Amino acid sequence: MDETLATFLKQETPIETLQRTSHRFVPDFPTATVPESPAEFKLESQYFFKNKDIYINKHNRYAAYPKHSHDFMELNYIYSGECTEIIDGQKVHLKQHDILLIDIGSEHS
């Protein structure tokens, strides 16, 4: 395991601290992409792909991500630990080193 990457990924971000202490989801994307009552929302590619074809980020821990969809494919790699995704109503349990490809328009949380 690359220790530099492990240190980076396991370091708690300010959003993760808020999520861990409040037990609530804290958005890490522009709120302009979310409607006033966000039971479900669509993340728009314009916020992620400005001048690039691939967007890579660390997903924040400690809170469930709300149900959403988007107009781009999503690839998840579980570096360590585990999580449960709900994709189009179906639960998928992921563990360390699993890869998940989510299709355009699929609702997931």
Residue, then its C-alpha position, 0 to 999 in steps of 0.5 A: m500500500d502506498e503510504t502517501l496515498a493512504t495518509f491522504l485518503k485517511q486524513e479527515t477533511p473539514i466536511e468529514t469532521l462536520q459529517r462525523t459530529s453532526h451525523r448529517f450529509v454536508p454538500d461538497f458540490p455547488t448548491a446551485t445544482v440542488p433544488e430547494s427541496p432536495a429529496e432527489f437531485k441531479l448533479e450537472s456535469q458542468y460543475f465537475f468537468k470544466n476543461k477536463d474529461i475526467y473528474i477524480n475526487k475522494h468521497n467524504r465519509y461518515a454520512a449517507y449521500p442523498k439519492h441523486s443522478h447525473d448525466f455522466m458515468e461514475l466509477n467508484y473504487i473502494y480503497s479501504g473499508e466498505c460501504t453500501e450503495i443503493i442503485d435504482g432501488q437495489k442494495v450493493h455492498l462494496k468492500q476494499h478493492d471493489i470497483l463499481l460503474i454507475d450508468i448515466g441517469s441511474e439514481h443512487s445513494 
